[in-house]
């Protein structure tokens, strides 16, 4: 059950992050640093529109 719920949750998180960047809720500099961080290697940053 959990594995079935994860893909939609991941897409929702991409949408929330995109909206946060577009509305200046999330710091763009922090986002850029996160994109090159090894900690966030499992995140597909190409799916986040900004």
PDB file of N, CA, C and O in Angstrom:
ATOM      1  N   UNK A   1       0.829  -1.189   0.000  1.00  0.00           N
ATOM      2  CA  UNK A   1       0.000   0.000   0.000  1.00  0.00           C
ATOM      3  C   UNK A   1       0.879   1.260   0.000  1.00  0.00           C
ATOM      4  O   UNK A   1       0.624   2.194  -0.761  1.00  0.00           O
ATOM      5  N   UNK A   2       1.891   1.285   0.836  1.00  0.00           N
ATOM      6  CA  UNK A   2       2.750   2.465   0.914  1.00  0.00           C
ATOM      7  C   UNK A   2       3.470   2.714  -0.407  1.00  0.00           C
ATOM      8  O   UNK A   2       3.576   3.858  -0.848  1.00  0.00           O
ATOM      9  N   UNK A   3       3.962   1.661  -1.036  1.00  0.00           N
ATOM     10  CA  UNK A   3       4.669   1.829  -2.309  1.00  0.00           C
ATOM     11  C   UNK A   3       3.761   2.403  -3.392  1.00  0.00           C
ATOM     12  O   UNK A   3       4.232   3.118  -4.276  1.00  0.00           O
ATOM     13  N   UNK A   4       2.477   2.103  -3.336  1.00  0.00           N
ATOM     14  CA  UNK A   4       1.528   2.646  -4.295  1.00  0.00           C
ATOM     15  C   UNK A   4       1.283   4.133  -4.060  1.00  0.00           C
ATOM     16  O   UNK A   4       0.989   4.868  -5.002  1.00  0.00           O
ATOM     17  N   UNK A   5       1.402   4.578  -2.817  1.00  0.00           N
ATOM     18  CA  UNK A   5       1.136   5.975  -2.466  1.00  0.00           C
ATOM     19  C   UNK A   5       2.335   6.881  -2.705  1.00  0.00           C
ATOM     20  O   UNK A   5       2.169   8.096  -2.815  1.00  0.00           O
ATOM     21  N   UNK A   6       3.521   6.329  -2.789  1.00  0.00           N
ATOM     22  CA  UNK A   6       4.721   7.157  -2.893  1.00  0.00           C
ATOM     23  C   UNK A   6       4.849   7.938  -4.205  1.00  0.00           C
ATOM     24  O   UNK A   6       5.165   9.126  -4.151  1.00  0.00           O
ATOM     25  N   UNK A   7       4.623   7.344  -5.371  1.00  0.00           N
ATOM     26  CA  UNK A   7       4.775   8.127  -6.611  1.00  0.00           C
ATOM     27  C   UNK A   7       3.875   9.373  -6.672  1.00  0.00           C
ATOM     28  O   UNK A   7       4.362  10.438  -7.052  1.00  0.00           O
ATOM     29  N   UNK A   8       2.578   9.286  -6.312  1.00  0.00           N
ATOM     30  CA  UNK A   8       1.768  10.510  -6.323  1.00  0.00           C
ATOM     31  C   UNK A   8       2.253  11.536  -5.293  1.00  0.00           C
ATOM     32  O   UNK A   8       2.187  12.742  -5.533  1.00  0.00           O
ATOM     33  N   UNK A   9       2.731  11.059  -4.168  1.00  0.00           N
ATOM     34  CA  UNK A   9       3.250  11.969  -3.146  1.00  0.00           C
ATOM     35  C   UNK A   9       4.482  12.704  -3.665  1.00  0.00           C
ATOM     36  O   UNK A   9       4.641  13.904  -3.443  1.00  0.00           O
ATOM     37  N   UNK A  10       5.338  11.982  -4.348  1.00  0.00           N
ATOM     38  CA  UNK A  10       6.552  12.579  -4.898  1.00  0.00           C
ATOM     39  C   UNK A  10       6.200  13.661  -5.922  1.00  0.00           C
ATOM     40  O   UNK A  10       6.815  14.727  -5.933  1.00  0.00           O
ATOM     41  N   UNK A  11       5.223  13.393  -6.775  1.00  0.00           N
ATOM     42  CA  UNK A  11       4.794  14.383  -7.765  1.00  0.00           C
ATOM     43  C   UNK A  11       4.195  15.610  -7.079  1.00  0.00           C
ATOM     44  O   UNK A  11       4.414  16.740  -7.515  1.00  0.00           O
ATOM     45  N   UNK A  12       3.447  15.385  -6.016  1.00  0.00           N
ATOM     46  CA  UNK A  12       2.872  16.502  -5.264  1.00  0.00           C
ATOM     47  C   UNK A  12       3.974  17.350  -4.636  1.00  0.00           C
ATOM     48  O   UNK A  12       3.883  18.577  -4.617  1.00  0.00           O
ATOM     49  N   UNK A  13       4.997  16.705  -4.131  1.00  0.00           N
ATOM     50  CA  UNK A  13       6.115  17.449  -3.542  1.00  0.00           C
ATOM     51  C   UNK A  13       6.827  18.293  -4.597  1.00  0.00           C
ATOM     52  O   UNK A  13       7.230  19.421  -4.316  1.00  0.00           O
ATOM     53  N   UNK A  14       6.986  17.759  -5.805  1.00  0.00           N
ATOM     54  CA  UNK A  14       7.587  18.541  -6.886  1.00  0.00           C
ATOM     55  C   UNK A  14       6.731  19.778  -7.173  1.00  0.00           C
ATOM     56  O   UNK A  14       7.267  20.862  -7.402  1.00  0.00           O
ATOM     57  N   UNK A  15       5.416  19.621  -7.162  1.00  0.00           N
ATOM     58  CA  UNK A  15       4.509  20.738  -7.418  1.00  0.00           C
ATOM     59  C   UNK A  15       4.591  21.790  -6.309  1.00  0.00           C
ATOM     60  O   UNK A  15       4.583  22.990  -6.582  1.00  0.00           O
ATOM     61  N   UNK A  16       4.668  21.333  -5.066  1.00  0.00           N
ATOM     62  CA  UNK A  16       4.757  22.254  -3.923  1.00  0.00           C
ATOM     63  C   UNK A  16       6.069  23.039  -3.981  1.00  0.00           C
ATOM     64  O   UNK A  16       6.081  24.250  -3.758  1.00  0.00           O
ATOM     65  N   UNK A  17       7.152  22.362  -4.274  1.00  0.00           N
ATOM     66  CA  UNK A  17       8.455  23.035  -4.364  1.00  0.00           C
ATOM     67  C   UNK A  17       8.453  24.029  -5.521  1.00  0.00           C
ATOM     68  O   UNK A  17       8.960  25.142  -5.380  1.00  0.00           O
ATOM     69  N   UNK A  18       7.888  23.641  -6.664  1.00  0.00           N
ATOM     70  CA  UNK A  18       7.800  24.546  -7.812  1.00  0.00           C
ATOM     71  C   UNK A  18       7.019  25.795  -7.454  1.00  0.00           C
ATOM     72  O   UNK A  18       7.451  26.908  -7.757  1.00  0.00           O
ATOM     73  N   UNK A  19       5.872  25.622  -6.812  1.00  0.00           N
ATOM     74  CA  UNK A  19       5.046  26.762  -6.416  1.00  0.00           C
ATOM     75  C   UNK A  19       5.779  27.638  -5.406  1.00  0.00           C
ATOM     76  O   UNK A  19       5.713  28.865  -5.477  1.00  0.00           O
ATOM     77  N   UNK A  20       6.471  27.009  -4.477  1.00  0.00           N
ATOM     78  CA  UNK A  20       7.226  27.766  -3.476  1.00  0.00           C
ATOM     79  C   UNK A  20       8.331  28.599  -4.095  1.00  0.00           C
ATOM     80  O   UNK A  20       8.579  29.723  -3.658  1.00  0.00           O
ATOM     81  N   UNK A  21       8.992  28.071  -5.096  1.00  0.00           N
ATOM     82  CA  UNK A  21      10.041  28.829  -5.781  1.00  0.00           C
ATOM     83  C   UNK A  21       9.452  29.971  -6.608  1.00  0.00           C
ATOM     84  O   UNK A  21       9.987  31.079  -6.612  1.00  0.00           O
ATOM     85  N   UNK A  22       8.355  29.697  -7.305  1.00  0.00           N
ATOM     86  CA  UNK A  22       7.729  30.728  -8.139  1.00  0.00           C
ATOM     87  C   UNK A  22       7.168  31.875  -7.305  1.00  0.00           C
ATOM     88  O   UNK A  22       7.156  33.022  -7.750  1.00  0.00           O
ATOM     89  N   UNK A  23       6.701  31.565  -6.094  1.00  0.00           N
ATOM     90  CA  UNK A  23       6.100  32.580  -5.226  1.00  0.00           C
ATOM     91  C   UNK A  23       7.077  33.145  -4.198  1.00  0.00           C
ATOM     92  O   UNK A  23       6.684  33.837  -3.260  1.00  0.00           O
ATOM     93  N   UNK A  24       8.353  32.837  -4.395  1.00  0.00           N
ATOM     94  CA  UNK A  24       9.423  33.325  -3.509  1.00  0.00           C
ATOM     95  C   UNK A  24       9.224  32.919  -2.045  1.00  0.00           C
ATOM     96  O   UNK A  24       9.621  33.641  -1.130  1.00  0.00           O
ATOM     97  N   UNK A  25       8.604  31.754  -1.839  1.00  0.00           N
ATOM     98  CA  UNK A  25       8.464  31.213  -0.490  1.00  0.00           C
ATOM     99  C   UNK A  25       9.734  30.456  -0.116  1.00  0.00           C
ATOM    100  O   UNK A  25      10.186  30.504   1.028  1.00  0.00           O
ATOM    101  N   UNK A  26      10.302  29.756  -1.098  1.00  0.00           N
ATOM    102  CA  UNK A  26      11.554  29.040  -0.904  1.00  0.00           C
ATOM    103  C   UNK A  26      12.692  29.859  -1.494  1.00  0.00           C
ATOM    104  O   UNK A  26      12.546  30.490  -2.541  1.00  0.00           O
ATOM    105  N   UNK A  27      13.808  29.839  -0.814  1.00  0.00           N
ATOM    106  CA  UNK A  27      14.973  30.598  -1.250  1.00  0.00           C
ATOM    107  C   UNK A  27      15.624  29.933  -2.464  1.00  0.00           C
ATOM    108  O   UNK A  27      15.956  28.748  -2.436  1.00  0.00           O
ATOM    109  N   UNK A  28      15.796  30.705  -3.512  1.00  0.00           N
ATOM    110  CA  UNK A  28      16.370  30.175  -4.764  1.00  0.00           C
ATOM    111  C   UNK A  28      17.818  29.711  -4.563  1.00  0.00           C
ATOM    112  O   UNK A  28      18.236  28.709  -5.142  1.00  0.00           O
ATOM    113  N   UNK A  29      18.570  30.433  -3.752  1.00  0.00           N
ATOM    114  CA  UNK A  29      19.965  30.053  -3.502  1.00  0.00           C
ATOM    115  C   UNK A  29      20.041  28.698  -2.789  1.00  0.00           C
ATOM    116  O   UNK A  29      20.884  27.868  -3.128  1.00  0.00           O
ATOM    117  N   UNK A  30      19.175  28.476  -1.818  1.00  0.00           N
ATOM    118  CA  UNK A  30      19.136  27.182  -1.135  1.00  0.00           C
ATOM    119  C   UNK A  30      18.763  26.062  -2.105  1.00  0.00           C
ATOM    120  O   UNK A  30      19.304  24.959  -2.029  1.00  0.00           O
ATOM    121  N   UNK A  31      17.834  26.355  -3.016  1.00  0.00           N
ATOM    122  CA  UNK A  31      17.429  25.379  -4.017  1.00  0.00           C
ATOM    123  C   UNK A  31      18.608  25.014  -4.917  1.00  0.00           C
ATOM    124  O   UNK A  31      18.846  23.837  -5.188  1.00  0.00           O
ATOM    125  N   UNK A  32      19.340  26.018  -5.374  1.00  0.00           N
ATOM    126  CA  UNK A  32      20.493  25.767  -6.247  1.00  0.00           C
ATOM    127  C   UNK A  32      21.570  24.945  -5.541  1.00  0.00           C
ATOM    128  O   UNK A  32      22.199  24.079  -6.150  1.00  0.00           O
ATOM    129  N   UNK A  33      21.775  25.217  -4.269  1.00  0.00           N
ATOM    130  CA  UNK A  33      22.753  24.443  -3.485  1.00  0.00           C
ATOM    131  C   UNK A  33      22.279  22.992  -3.340  1.00  0.00           C
ATOM    132  O   UNK A  33      23.076  22.057  -3.421  1.00  0.00           O
ATOM    133  N   UNK A  34      20.977  22.822  -3.127  1.00  0.00           N
ATOM    134  CA  UNK A  34      20.416  21.479  -2.970  1.00  0.00           C
ATOM    135  C   UNK A  34      20.580  20.643  -4.232  1.00  0.00           C
ATOM    136  O   UNK A  34      20.785  19.431  -4.158  1.00  0.00           O
ATOM    137  N   UNK A  35      20.490  21.291  -5.389  1.00  0.00           N
ATOM    138  CA  UNK A  35      20.598  20.562  -6.656  1.00  0.00           C
ATOM    139  C   UNK A  35      21.943  19.876  -6.820  1.00  0.00           C
ATOM    140  O   UNK A  35      22.021  18.845  -7.489  1.00  0.00           O
ATOM    141  N   UNK A  36      22.993  20.409  -6.238  1.00  0.00           N
ATOM    142  CA  UNK A  36      24.319  19.801  -6.385  1.00  0.00           C
ATOM    143  C   UNK A  36      24.747  19.001  -5.147  1.00  0.00           C
ATOM    144  O   UNK A  36      25.848  18.452  -5.099  1.00  0.00           O
ATOM    145  N   UNK A  37      23.864  18.948  -4.157  1.00  0.00           N
ATOM    146  CA  UNK A  37      24.178  18.228  -2.928  1.00  0.00           C
ATOM    147  C   UNK A  37      24.018  16.728  -3.120  1.00  0.00           C
ATOM    148  O   UNK A  37      23.055  16.275  -3.739  1.00  0.00           O
ATOM    149  N   UNK A  38      24.943  15.971  -2.600  1.00  0.00           N
ATOM    150  CA  UNK A  38      24.875  14.512  -2.650  1.00  0.00           C
ATOM    151  C   UNK A  38      23.719  13.995  -1.785  1.00  0.00           C
ATOM    152  O   UNK A  38      23.193  12.911  -2.038  1.00  0.00           O
ATOM    153  N   UNK A  39      23.329  14.755  -0.783  1.00  0.00           N
ATOM    154  CA  UNK A  39      22.246  14.366   0.114  1.00  0.00           C
ATOM    155  C   UNK A  39      20.923  14.216  -0.642  1.00  0.00           C
ATOM    156  O   UNK A  39      20.111  13.355  -0.304  1.00  0.00           O
ATOM    157  N   UNK A  40      20.705  15.049  -1.660  1.00  0.00           N
ATOM    158  CA  UNK A  40      19.451  15.056  -2.418  1.00  0.00           C
ATOM    159  C   UNK A  40      19.581  14.348  -3.768  1.00  0.00           C
ATOM    160  O   UNK A  40      18.875  14.691  -4.716  1.00  0.00           O
ATOM    161  N   UNK A  41      20.457  13.386  -3.860  1.00  0.00           N
ATOM    162  CA  UNK A  41      20.739  12.727  -5.138  1.00  0.00           C
ATOM    163  C   UNK A  41      19.536  11.971  -5.702  1.00  0.00           C
ATOM    164  O   UNK A  41      19.489  11.710  -6.904  1.00  0.00           O
ATOM    165  N   UNK A  42      18.565  11.615  -4.859  1.00  0.00           N
ATOM    166  CA  UNK A  42      17.402  10.868  -5.327  1.00  0.00           C
ATOM    167  C   UNK A  42      16.278  11.766  -5.842  1.00  0.00           C
ATOM    168  O   UNK A  42      15.252  11.264  -6.301  1.00  0.00           O
ATOM    169  N   UNK A  43      16.455  13.061  -5.773  1.00  0.00           N
ATOM    170  CA  UNK A  43      15.439  13.996  -6.246  1.00  0.00           C
ATOM    171  C   UNK A  43      15.726  14.353  -7.695  1.00  0.00           C
ATOM    172  O   UNK A  43      16.849  14.718  -8.043  1.00  0.00           O
ATOM    173  N   UNK A  44      14.719  14.247  -8.526  1.00  0.00           N
ATOM    174  CA  UNK A  44      14.836  14.610  -9.939  1.00  0.00           C
ATOM    175  C   UNK A  44      14.507  16.098 -10.084  1.00  0.00           C
ATOM    176  O   UNK A  44      13.349  16.474 -10.267  1.00  0.00           O
ATOM    177  N   UNK A  45      15.532  16.928  -9.999  1.00  0.00           N
ATOM    178  CA  UNK A  45      15.323  18.377 -10.029  1.00  0.00           C
ATOM    179  C   UNK A  45      14.815  18.864 -11.372  1.00  0.00           C
ATOM    180  O   UNK A  45      14.315  19.985 -11.467  1.00  0.00           O
ATOM    181  N   UNK A  46      14.929  18.060 -12.402  1.00  0.00           N
ATOM    182  CA  UNK A  46      14.409  18.476 -13.713  1.00  0.00           C
ATOM    183  C   UNK A  46      12.884  18.518 -13.718  1.00  0.00           C
ATOM    184  O   UNK A  46      12.291  19.135 -14.603  1.00  0.00           O
ATOM    185  N   UNK A  47      12.245  17.878 -12.751  1.00  0.00           N
ATOM    186  CA  UNK A  47      10.779  17.893 -12.639  1.00  0.00           C
ATOM    187  C   UNK A  47      10.262  19.096 -11.852  1.00  0.00           C
ATOM    188  O   UNK A  47       9.052  19.293 -11.741  1.00  0.00           O
ATOM    189  N   UNK A  48      11.163  19.887 -11.313  1.00  0.00           N
ATOM    190  CA  UNK A  48      10.780  21.055 -10.536  1.00  0.00           C
ATOM    191  C   UNK A  48      10.918  22.290 -11.412  1.00  0.00           C
ATOM    192  O   UNK A  48      12.017  22.664 -11.820  1.00  0.00           O
ATOM    193  N   UNK A  49       9.792  22.906 -11.689  1.00  0.00           N
ATOM    194  CA  UNK A  49       9.786  24.113 -12.522  1.00  0.00           C
ATOM    195  C   UNK A  49      10.035  25.320 -11.637  1.00  0.00           C
ATOM    196  O   UNK A  49       9.469  25.436 -10.551  1.00  0.00           O
ATOM    197  N   UNK A  50      10.875  26.205 -12.106  1.00  0.00           N
ATOM    198  CA  UNK A  50      11.130  27.418 -11.331  1.00  0.00           C
ATOM    199  C   UNK A  50      11.372  28.611 -12.224  1.00  0.00           C
ATOM    200  O   UNK A  50      11.603  29.715 -11.731  1.00  0.00           O
TER     201      UNK A  50
END
